[in-house]
Amino acid sequence: MVKFLVKLAIAGLIANATWRLGSAYLQFYKFKDAVAETATFGQRSTEAQIQQRVLELASQYDVPLADVTVKRNDRNHVIIDGSYVQGIEFVPGYRYQWPFEMHVDVLTLVGSLR
């Protein structure tokens, strides 16, 4: 009976860790999709305006964005890089600092479809 309870506790810890990490990645991918949408539809925006919008999205998605850079090679090519570290509690009472890195490279073709 004790062996079964130990296995059950280990399975519970694994399920908890998987849930926490999966939730953090889901939040990351939602944020990254919103940033890609901003880059796609921000053709007339300046680099500073796009960076400000990315910081607003980080606040909206509760992402502790540490640094973000926006580069515009030409009018239709936007590159956004950013990273942050989020604490994930794999085991109750123990937080691991998990790094997330984002690279969004968007090329839009304006006026190509009519």
N, CA, C and O atoms as CSV, one atom per row, in Angstrom:
chain,resi,resn,atom,element,x,y,z
A,1,MET,N,N,0.816,-1.189,0.000
A,1,MET,CA,C,0.000,0.000,0.000
A,1,MET,C,C,0.866,1.263,0.000
A,1,MET,O,O,0.525,2.243,-0.663
A,2,VAL,N,N,1.978,1.251,0.733
A,2,VAL,CA,C,2.871,2.398,0.796
A,2,VAL,C,C,3.525,2.622,-0.571
A,2,VAL,O,O,3.699,3.758,-1.012
A,3,LYS,N,N,3.880,1.522,-1.227
A,3,LYS,CA,C,4.498,1.620,-2.539
A,3,LYS,C,C,3.543,2.292,-3.529
A,3,LYS,O,O,3.963,3.108,-4.349
A,4,PHE,N,N,2.255,1.944,-3.445
A,4,PHE,CA,C,1.245,2.543,-4.310
A,4,PHE,C,C,1.100,4.040,-4.024
A,4,PHE,O,O,0.975,4.830,-4.959
A,5,LEU,N,N,1.115,4.436,-2.773
A,5,LEU,CA,C,0.991,5.845,-2.408
A,5,LEU,C,C,2.201,6.657,-2.880
A,5,LEU,O,O,2.050,7.805,-3.299
A,6,VAL,N,N,3.388,6.073,-2.813
A,6,VAL,CA,C,4.592,6.753,-3.293
A,6,VAL,C,C,4.502,6.953,-4.801
A,6,VAL,O,O,4.809,8.033,-5.305
A,7,LYS,N,N,4.080,5.910,-5.529
A,7,LYS,CA,C,3.910,6.029,-6.974
A,7,LYS,C,C,2.846,7.074,-7.318
A,7,LYS,O,O,3.011,7.842,-8.266
A,8,LEU,N,N,1.786,7.100,-6.569
A,8,LEU,CA,C,0.718,8.076,-6.789
A,8,LEU,C,C,1.219,9.503,-6.535
A,8,LEU,O,O,0.874,10.423,-7.277
A,9,ALA,N,N,2.024,9.685,-5.494
A,9,ALA,CA,C,2.591,11.003,-5.196
A,9,ALA,C,C,3.547,11.445,-6.297
A,9,ALA,O,O,3.539,12.612,-6.690
A,10,ILE,N,N,4.364,10.534,-6.795
A,10,ILE,CA,C,5.287,10.866,-7.882
A,10,ILE,C,C,4.508,11.222,-9.145
A,10,ILE,O,O,4.852,12.179,-9.839
A,11,ALA,N,N,3.472,10.462,-9.441
A,11,ALA,CA,C,2.640,10.761,-10.614
A,11,ALA,C,C,1.971,12.132,-10.460
A,11,ALA,O,O,1.849,12.879,-11.431
A,12,GLY,N,N,1.548,12.451,-9.263
A,12,GLY,CA,C,0.947,13.769,-9.010
A,12,GLY,C,C,1.943,14.899,-9.208
A,12,GLY,O,O,1.602,15.938,-9.774
A,13,LEU,N,N,3.171,14.702,-8.747
A,13,LEU,CA,C,4.205,15.724,-8.935
A,13,LEU,C,C,4.543,15.915,-10.411
A,13,LEU,O,O,4.752,17.042,-10.860
A,14,ILE,N,N,4.596,14.827,-11.160
A,14,ILE,CA,C,4.877,14.915,-12.595
A,14,ILE,C,C,3.731,15.623,-13.315
A,14,ILE,O,O,3.967,16.468,-14.178
A,15,ALA,N,N,2.498,15.282,-12.965
A,15,ALA,CA,C,1.339,15.937,-13.582
A,15,ALA,C,C,1.318,17.428,-13.255
A,15,ALA,O,O,1.003,18.240,-14.124
A,16,ASN,N,N,1.643,17.798,-12.031
A,16,ASN,CA,C,1.681,19.201,-11.624
A,16,ASN,C,C,2.740,19.968,-12.409
A,16,ASN,O,O,2.484,21.067,-12.902
A,17,ALA,N,N,3.932,19.382,-12.523
A,17,ALA,CA,C,5.023,20.045,-13.252
A,17,ALA,C,C,4.668,20.209,-14.723
A,17,ALA,O,O,4.938,21.253,-15.316
A,18,THR,N,N,4.065,19.184,-15.310
A,18,THR,CA,C,3.658,19.253,-16.714
A,18,THR,C,C,2.613,20.329,-16.925
A,18,THR,O,O,2.688,21.082,-17.896
A,19,TRP,N,N,1.648,20.414,-16.040
A,19,TRP,CA,C,0.597,21.436,-16.129
A,19,TRP,C,C,1.189,22.843,-16.029
A,19,TRP,O,O,0.840,23.720,-16.820
A,20,ARG,N,N,2.062,23.056,-15.086
A,20,ARG,CA,C,2.660,24.385,-14.892
A,20,ARG,C,C,3.514,24.805,-16.088
A,20,ARG,O,O,3.423,25.943,-16.549
A,21,LEU,N,N,4.343,23.886,-16.589
A,21,LEU,CA,C,5.190,24.211,-17.730
A,21,LEU,C,C,4.354,24.398,-18.996
A,21,LEU,O,O,4.615,25.305,-19.786
A,22,GLY,N,N,3.358,23.546,-19.186
A,22,GLY,CA,C,2.474,23.682,-20.339
A,22,GLY,C,C,1.714,24.996,-20.327
A,22,GLY,O,O,1.548,25.622,-21.374
A,23,SER,N,N,1.254,25.422,-19.167
A,23,SER,CA,C,0.547,26.701,-19.045
A,23,SER,C,C,1.463,27.875,-19.371
A,23,SER,O,O,1.039,28.836,-20.012
A,24,ALA,N,N,2.713,27.798,-18.934
A,24,ALA,CA,C,3.674,28.874,-19.228
A,24,ALA,C,C,3.964,28.954,-20.724
A,24,ALA,O,O,4.055,30.048,-21.279
A,25,TYR,N,N,4.110,27.799,-21.381
A,25,TYR,CA,C,4.357,27.806,-22.820
A,25,TYR,C,C,3.129,28.258,-23.602
A,25,TYR,O,O,3.268,28.931,-24.623
A,26,LEU,N,N,1.937,27.906,-23.148
A,26,LEU,CA,C,0.722,28.371,-23.806
A,26,LEU,C,C,0.643,29.900,-23.745
A,26,LEU,O,O,0.305,30.544,-24.738
A,27,GLN,N,N,0.947,30.468,-22.603
A,27,GLN,CA,C,0.972,31.923,-22.445
A,27,GLN,C,C,2.027,32.541,-23.375
A,27,GLN,O,O,1.777,33.577,-23.992
A,28,PHE,N,N,3.194,31.913,-23.474
A,28,PHE,CA,C,4.267,32.402,-24.338
A,28,PHE,C,C,3.837,32.397,-25.798
A,28,PHE,O,O,4.071,33.373,-26.510
A,29,TYR,N,N,3.212,31.313,-26.256
A,29,TYR,CA,C,2.826,31.230,-27.664
A,29,TYR,C,C,1.682,32.176,-28.003
A,29,TYR,O,O,1.636,32.707,-29.112
A,30,LYS,N,N,0.765,32.397,-27.080
A,30,LYS,CA,C,-0.291,33.396,-27.312
A,30,LYS,C,C,0.311,34.788,-27.442
A,30,LYS,O,O,-0.083,35.564,-28.313
A,31,PHE,N,N,1.259,35.098,-26.579
A,31,PHE,CA,C,1.936,36.388,-26.634
A,31,PHE,C,C,2.715,36.534,-27.939
A,31,PHE,O,O,2.659,37.583,-28.581
A,32,LYS,N,N,3.431,35.500,-28.329
A,32,LYS,CA,C,4.227,35.545,-29.550
A,32,LYS,C,C,3.329,35.726,-30.780
A,32,LYS,O,O,3.697,36.453,-31.703
A,33,ASP,N,N,2.167,35.081,-30.808
A,33,ASP,CA,C,1.228,35.263,-31.913
A,33,ASP,C,C,0.706,36.693,-31.970
A,33,ASP,O,O,0.553,37.256,-33.055
A,34,ALA,N,N,0.434,37.282,-30.813
A,34,ALA,CA,C,-0.025,38.669,-30.779
A,34,ALA,C,C,1.063,39.624,-31.272
A,34,ALA,O,O,0.766,40.608,-31.949
A,35,VAL,N,N,2.312,39.338,-30.936
A,35,VAL,CA,C,3.431,40.157,-31.415
A,35,VAL,C,C,3.579,40.019,-32.925
A,35,VAL,O,O,3.820,41.012,-33.610
A,36,ALA,N,N,3.438,38.808,-33.457
A,36,ALA,CA,C,3.522,38.602,-34.904
A,36,ALA,C,C,2.401,39.340,-35.622
A,36,ALA,O,O,2.615,39.895,-36.699
A,37,GLU,N,N,1.223,39.352,-35.042
A,37,GLU,CA,C,0.101,40.094,-35.625
A,37,GLU,C,C,0.385,41.591,-35.612
A,37,GLU,O,O,0.060,42.287,-36.574
A,38,THR,N,N,0.976,42.088,-34.554
A,38,THR,CA,C,1.354,43.500,-34.476
A,38,THR,C,C,2.374,43.836,-35.556
A,38,THR,O,O,2.279,44.886,-36.191
A,39,ALA,N,N,3.340,42.962,-35.767
A,39,ALA,CA,C,4.352,43.210,-36.799
A,39,ALA,C,C,3.740,43.155,-38.191
A,39,ALA,O,O,4.129,43.919,-39.074
A,40,THR,N,N,2.789,42.256,-38.389
A,40,THR,CA,C,2.163,42.113,-39.696
A,40,THR,C,C,1.332,43.336,-40.062
A,40,THR,O,O,1.399,43.825,-41.190
A,41,PHE,N,N,0.552,43.826,-39.111
A,41,PHE,CA,C,-0.359,44.924,-39.410
A,41,PHE,C,C,0.192,46.289,-39.033
A,41,PHE,O,O,-0.514,47.291,-39.150
A,42,GLY,N,N,1.447,46.347,-38.580
A,42,GLY,CA,C,2.060,47.620,-38.210
A,42,GLY,C,C,2.969,48.156,-39.297
A,42,GLY,O,O,4.046,48.673,-39.000
A,43,GLN,N,N,2.558,48.043,-40.547
A,43,GLN,CA,C,3.410,48.442,-41.667
A,43,GLN,C,C,3.739,49.928,-41.657
A,43,GLN,O,O,4.839,50.320,-42.047
A,44,ARG,N,N,2.809,50.749,-41.221
A,44,ARG,CA,C,3.035,52.190,-41.236
A,44,ARG,C,C,3.544,52.710,-39.886
A,44,ARG,O,O,3.704,53.917,-39.702
A,45,SER,N,N,3.791,51.815,-38.966
A,45,SER,CA,C,4.266,52.207,-37.641
A,45,SER,C,C,5.784,52.305,-37.630
A,45,SER,O,O,6.473,51.628,-38.393
A,46,THR,N,N,6.286,53.156,-36.753
A,46,THR,CA,C,7.730,53.265,-36.576
A,46,THR,C,C,8.210,52.148,-35.646
A,46,THR,O,O,7.405,51.451,-35.028
A,47,GLU,N,N,9.526,51.989,-35.558
A,47,GLU,CA,C,10.094,50.977,-34.663
A,47,GLU,C,C,9.700,51.252,-33.213
A,47,GLU,O,O,9.391,50.326,-32.462
A,48,ALA,N,N,9.712,52.515,-32.827
A,48,ALA,CA,C,9.353,52.881,-31.447
A,48,ALA,C,C,7.885,52.573,-31.161
A,48,ALA,O,O,7.553,52.135,-30.060
A,49,GLN,N,N,7.007,52.795,-32.131
A,49,GLN,CA,C,5.589,52.502,-31.933
A,49,GLN,C,C,5.348,51.003,-31.810
A,49,GLN,O,O,4.546,50.563,-30.986
A,50,ILE,N,N,6.043,50.220,-32.630
A,50,ILE,CA,C,5.906,48.763,-32.545
A,50,ILE,C,C,6.448,48.259,-31.212
A,50,ILE,O,O,5.847,47.384,-30.589
A,51,GLN,N,N,7.579,48.804,-30.772
A,51,GLN,CA,C,8.148,48.397,-29.486
A,51,GLN,C,C,7.194,48.738,-28.343
A,51,GLN,O,O,7.025,47.936,-27.425
A,52,GLN,N,N,6.577,49.899,-28.385
A,52,GLN,CA,C,5.617,50.289,-27.355
A,52,GLN,C,C,4.426,49.340,-27.347
A,52,GLN,O,O,3.940,48.968,-26.279
A,53,ARG,N,N,3.951,48.943,-28.529
A,53,ARG,CA,C,2.821,48.016,-28.618
A,53,ARG,C,C,3.205,46.641,-28.070
A,53,ARG,O,O,2.391,45.991,-27.414
A,54,VAL,N,N,4.429,46.194,-28.328
A,54,VAL,CA,C,4.889,44.905,-27.803
A,54,VAL,C,C,4.939,44.956,-26.274
A,54,VAL,O,O,4.564,43.988,-25.612
A,55,LEU,N,N,5.392,46.062,-25.719
A,55,LEU,CA,C,5.411,46.201,-24.257
A,55,LEU,C,C,3.999,46.220,-23.684
A,55,LEU,O,O,3.769,45.686,-22.598
A,56,GLU,N,N,3.047,46.829,-24.398
A,56,GLU,CA,C,1.649,46.806,-23.963
A,56,GLU,C,C,1.102,45.379,-23.989
A,56,GLU,O,O,0.384,44.968,-23.078
A,57,LEU,N,N,1.444,44.629,-25.034
A,57,LEU,CA,C,1.017,43.232,-25.116
A,57,LEU,C,C,1.623,42.402,-23.984
A,57,LEU,O,O,0.956,41.531,-23.426
A,58,ALA,N,N,2.879,42.669,-23.649
A,58,ALA,CA,C,3.523,41.952,-22.542
A,58,ALA,C,C,2.767,42.191,-21.238
A,58,ALA,O,O,2.575,41.274,-20.441
A,59,SER,N,N,2.347,43.417,-21.038
A,59,SER,CA,C,1.568,43.733,-19.838
A,59,SER,C,C,0.213,43.032,-19.878
A,59,SER,O,O,-0.258,42.513,-18.866
A,60,GLN,N,N,-0.400,43.022,-21.043
A,60,GLN,CA,C,-1.720,42.399,-21.199
A,60,GLN,C,C,-1.666,40.891,-20.957
A,60,GLN,O,O,-2.580,40.332,-20.351
A,61,TYR,N,N,-0.618,40.235,-21.416
A,61,TYR,CA,C,-0.479,38.787,-21.271
A,61,TYR,C,C,0.288,38.387,-20.013
A,61,TYR,O,O,0.595,37.209,-19.833
A,62,ASP,N,N,0.601,39.334,-19.149
A,62,ASP,CA,C,1.348,39.088,-17.906
A,62,ASP,C,C,2.688,38.405,-18.176
A,62,ASP,O,O,3.064,37.446,-17.501
A,63,VAL,N,N,3.392,38.918,-19.170
A,63,VAL,CA,C,4.702,38.402,-19.530
A,63,VAL,C,C,5.751,39.386,-19.020
A,63,VAL,O,O,5.714,40.560,-19.386
A,64,PRO,N,N,6.685,38.934,-18.185
A,64,PRO,CA,C,7.719,39.836,-17.652
A,64,PRO,C,C,8.839,40.066,-18.671
A,64,PRO,O,O,9.975,39.642,-18.460
A,65,LEU,N,N,8.510,40.735,-19.768
A,65,LEU,CA,C,9.453,40.947,-20.865
A,65,LEU,C,C,10.622,41.794,-20.389
A,65,LEU,O,O,10.439,42.937,-19.970
A,66,ALA,N,N,11.825,41.232,-20.455
A,66,ALA,CA,C,13.021,41.923,-19.967
A,66,ALA,C,C,13.545,42.898,-21.003
A,66,ALA,O,O,13.809,44.061,-20.695
A,67,ASP,N,N,13.696,42.427,-22.226
A,67,ASP,CA,C,14.203,43.319,-23.254
A,67,ASP,C,C,13.554,42.973,-24.582
A,67,ASP,O,O,13.247,41.812,-24.855
A,68,VAL,N,N,13.350,43.989,-25.400
A,68,VAL,CA,C,12.759,43.800,-26.720
A,68,VAL,C,C,13.450,44.739,-27.698
A,68,VAL,O,O,13.674,45.911,-27.397
A,69,THR,N,N,13.785,44.212,-28.876
A,69,THR,CA,C,14.375,45.036,-29.929
A,69,THR,C,C,13.534,44.882,-31.186
A,69,THR,O,O,13.054,43.795,-31.506
A,70,VAL,N,N,13.369,45.986,-31.884
A,70,VAL,CA,C,12.603,46.005,-33.126
A,70,VAL,C,C,13.506,46.554,-34.216
A,70,VAL,O,O,14.103,47.620,-34.066
A,71,LYS,N,N,13.601,45.818,-35.310
A,71,LYS,CA,C,14.395,46.260,-36.460
A,71,LYS,C,C,13.487,46.252,-37.681
A,71,LYS,O,O,12.703,45.325,-37.886
A,72,ARG,N,N,13.605,47.272,-38.463
A,72,ARG,CA,C,12.849,47.352,-39.705
A,72,ARG,C,C,13.872,47.478,-40.828
A,72,ARG,O,O,14.528,48.511,-40.961
A,73,ASN,N,N,14.008,46.427,-41.635
A,73,ASN,CA,C,14.976,46.451,-42.734
A,73,ASN,C,C,14.485,47.316,-43.879
A,73,ASN,O,O,15.261,48.061,-44.478
A,74,ASP,N,N,13.243,47.225,-44.174
A,74,ASP,CA,C,12.604,48.125,-45.120
A,74,ASP,C,C,11.151,48.272,-44.686
A,74,ASP,O,O,10.795,47.885,-43.573
A,75,ARG,N,N,10.327,48.817,-45.535
A,75,ARG,CA,C,8.953,49.089,-45.126
A,75,ARG,C,C,8.156,47.825,-44.836
A,75,ARG,O,O,7.210,47.863,-44.049
A,76,ASN,N,N,8.518,46.715,-45.451
A,76,ASN,CA,C,7.725,45.492,-45.339
A,76,ASN,C,C,8.368,44.389,-44.508
A,76,ASN,O,O,7.785,43.314,-44.371
A,77,HIS,N,N,9.557,44.626,-43.946
A,77,HIS,CA,C,10.260,43.579,-43.213
A,77,HIS,C,C,10.523,44.050,-41.781
A,77,HIS,O,O,11.254,45.014,-41.553
A,78,VAL,N,N,9.913,43.350,-40.823
A,78,VAL,CA,C,10.045,43.699,-39.411
A,78,VAL,C,C,10.580,42.493,-38.652
A,78,VAL,O,O,10.091,41.376,-38.820
A,79,ILE,N,N,11.590,42.729,-37.815
A,79,ILE,CA,C,12.161,41.681,-36.972
A,79,ILE,C,C,12.046,42.136,-35.522
A,79,ILE,O,O,12.496,43.223,-35.162
A,80,ILE,N,N,11.436,41.287,-34.695
A,80,ILE,CA,C,11.253,41.597,-33.271
A,80,ILE,C,C,11.899,40.470,-32.466
A,80,ILE,O,O,11.574,39.297,-32.647
A,81,ASP,N,N,12.814,40.844,-31.579
A,81,ASP,CA,C,13.462,39.886,-30.686
A,81,ASP,C,C,13.200,40.299,-29.248
A,81,ASP,O,O,13.198,41.486,-28.920
A,82,GLY,N,N,12.982,39.316,-28.403
A,82,GLY,CA,C,12.764,39.602,-26.995
A,82,GLY,C,C,13.016,38.369,-26.157
A,82,GLY,O,O,13.038,37.247,-26.663
A,83,SER,N,N,13.203,38.590,-24.879
A,83,SER,CA,C,13.412,37.464,-23.972
A,83,SER,C,C,12.943,37.844,-22.578
A,83,SER,O,O,12.868,39.017,-22.211
A,84,TYR,N,N,12.634,36.808,-21.824
A,84,TYR,CA,C,12.270,37.008,-20.423
A,84,TYR,C,C,12.466,35.702,-19.678
A,84,TYR,O,O,12.610,34.636,-20.277
A,85,VAL,N,N,12.469,35.809,-18.371
A,85,VAL,CA,C,12.603,34.653,-17.496
A,85,VAL,C,C,11.384,34.622,-16.591
A,85,VAL,O,O,11.032,35.620,-15.963
A,86,GLN,N,N,10.749,33.463,-16.535
A,86,GLN,CA,C,9.547,33.326,-15.716
A,86,GLN,C,C,9.753,32.219,-14.693
A,86,GLN,O,O,10.250,31.142,-15.023
A,87,GLY,N,N,9.376,32.485,-13.475
A,87,GLY,CA,C,9.481,31.485,-12.425
A,87,GLY,C,C,8.343,30.487,-12.522
A,87,GLY,O,O,7.174,30.872,-12.518
A,88,ILE,N,N,8.678,29.209,-12.608
A,88,ILE,CA,C,7.674,28.151,-12.700
A,88,ILE,C,C,7.855,27.236,-11.493
A,88,ILE,O,O,8.956,26.762,-11.215
A,89,GLU,N,N,6.774,27.001,-10.795
A,89,GLU,CA,C,6.811,26.183,-9.584
A,89,GLU,C,C,6.531,24.726,-9.951
A,89,GLU,O,O,5.380,24.290,-9.971
A,90,PHE,N,N,7.603,23.979,-10.240
A,90,PHE,CA,C,7.454,22.580,-10.613
A,90,PHE,C,C,7.008,21.725,-9.437
A,90,PHE,O,O,6.118,20.884,-9.562
A,91,VAL,N,N,7.634,21.953,-8.312
A,91,VAL,CA,C,7.315,21.248,-7.075
A,91,VAL,C,C,6.859,22.318,-6.085
A,91,VAL,O,O,7.482,23.375,-5.998
A,92,PRO,N,N,5.795,22.066,-5.346
A,92,PRO,CA,C,5.348,23.085,-4.387
A,92,PRO,C,C,6.490,23.552,-3.486
A,92,PRO,O,O,7.144,22.755,-2.813
A,93,GLY,N,N,6.710,24.864,-3.496
A,93,GLY,CA,C,7.758,25.450,-2.680
A,93,GLY,C,C,9.078,25.656,-3.405
A,93,GLY,O,O,10.004,26.235,-2.837
A,94,TYR,N,N,9.188,25.195,-4.649
A,94,TYR,CA,C,10.428,25.343,-5.405
A,94,TYR,C,C,10.120,25.969,-6.758
A,94,TYR,O,O,9.412,25.375,-7.572
A,95,ARG,N,N,10.656,27.178,-7.005
A,95,ARG,CA,C,10.456,27.880,-8.278
A,95,ARG,C,C,11.735,27.808,-9.093
A,95,ARG,O,O,12.824,28.117,-8.611
A,96,TYR,N,N,11.572,27.392,-10.341
A,96,TYR,CA,C,12.688,27.340,-11.272
A,96,TYR,C,C,12.521,28.485,-12.264
A,96,TYR,O,O,11.428,28.700,-12.787
A,97,GLN,N,N,13.595,29.215,-12.523
A,97,GLN,CA,C,13.558,30.338,-13.457
A,97,GLN,C,C,13.752,29.812,-14.880
A,97,GLN,O,O,14.862,29.437,-15.260
A,98,TRP,N,N,12.673,29.785,-15.663
A,98,TRP,CA,C,12.680,29.213,-17.004
A,98,TRP,C,C,12.831,30.334,-18.034
A,98,TRP,O,O,12.036,31.274,-18.028
A,99,PRO,N,N,13.832,30.257,-18.920
A,99,PRO,CA,C,14.024,31.322,-19.918
A,99,PRO,C,C,13.145,31.108,-21.158
A,99,PRO,O,O,12.979,29.985,-21.634
A,100,PHE,N,N,12.595,32.199,-21.659
A,100,PHE,CA,C,11.823,32.192,-22.906
A,100,PHE,C,C,12.460,33.202,-23.855
A,100,PHE,O,O,12.766,34.325,-23.454
A,101,GLU,N,N,12.659,32.808,-25.106
A,101,GLU,CA,C,13.216,33.704,-26.112
A,101,GLU,C,C,12.269,33.751,-27.301
A,101,GLU,O,O,11.765,32.726,-27.759
A,102,MET,N,N,12.037,34.973,-27.793
A,102,MET,CA,C,11.098,35.171,-28.885
A,102,MET,C,C,11.832,35.797,-30.066
A,102,MET,O,O,12.593,36.750,-29.902
A,103,HIS,N,N,11.599,35.256,-31.247
A,103,HIS,CA,C,12.125,35.838,-32.482
A,103,HIS,C,C,10.979,35.835,-33.495
A,103,HIS,O,O,10.508,34.776,-33.911
A,104,VAL,N,N,10.542,37.019,-33.881
A,104,VAL,CA,C,9.458,37.161,-34.856
A,104,VAL,C,C,10.031,37.877,-36.067
A,104,VAL,O,O,10.546,38.989,-35.954
A,105,ASP,N,N,9.939,37.241,-37.221
A,105,ASP,CA,C,10.449,37.792,-38.475
A,105,ASP,C,C,9.283,37.817,-39.466
A,105,ASP,O,O,8.827,36.770,-39.927
A,106,VAL,N,N,8.808,39.021,-39.788
A,106,VAL,CA,C,7.615,39.158,-40.619
A,106,VAL,C,C,7.954,39.927,-41.884
A,106,VAL,O,O,8.539,41.009,-41.837
A,107,LEU,N,N,7.574,39.348,-43.015
A,107,LEU,CA,C,7.714,40.000,-44.312
A,107,LEU,C,C,6.322,40.068,-44.922
A,107,LEU,O,O,5.701,39.034,-45.170
A,108,THR,N,N,5.831,41.270,-45.163
A,108,THR,CA,C,4.514,41.441,-45.753
A,108,THR,C,C,4.650,41.944,-47.181
A,108,THR,O,O,5.520,42.758,-47.492
A,109,LEU,N,N,3.790,41.452,-48.025
A,109,LEU,CA,C,3.778,41.875,-49.426
A,109,LEU,C,C,2.553,42.745,-49.644
A,109,LEU,O,O,1.441,42.241,-49.799
A,110,VAL,N,N,2.758,44.027,-49.654
A,110,VAL,CA,C,1.665,44.979,-49.771
A,110,VAL,C,C,1.312,45.149,-51.236
A,110,VAL,O,O,2.183,45.363,-52.079
A,111,GLY,N,N,0.015,45.050,-51.530
A,111,GLY,CA,C,-0.465,45.305,-52.872
A,111,GLY,C,C,-0.242,44.176,-53.856
A,111,GLY,O,O,-0.457,44.366,-55.053
A,112,SER,N,N,0.177,43.015,-53.403
A,112,SER,CA,C,0.448,41.923,-54.332
A,112,SER,C,C,-0.832,41.184,-54.721
A,112,SER,O,O,-0.894,40.576,-55.790
A,113,LEU,N,N,-1.851,41.230,-53.866
A,113,LEU,CA,C,-3.119,40.566,-54.156
A,113,LEU,C,C,-4.204,41.599,-54.399
A,113,LEU,O,O,-4.353,42.542,-53.622
A,114,ARG,N,N,-4.952,41.429,-55.458
A,114,ARG,CA,C,-6.062,42.339,-55.742
A,114,ARG,C,C,-7.263,41.573,-56.150
A,114,ARG,O,O,-8.306,42.163,-56.431
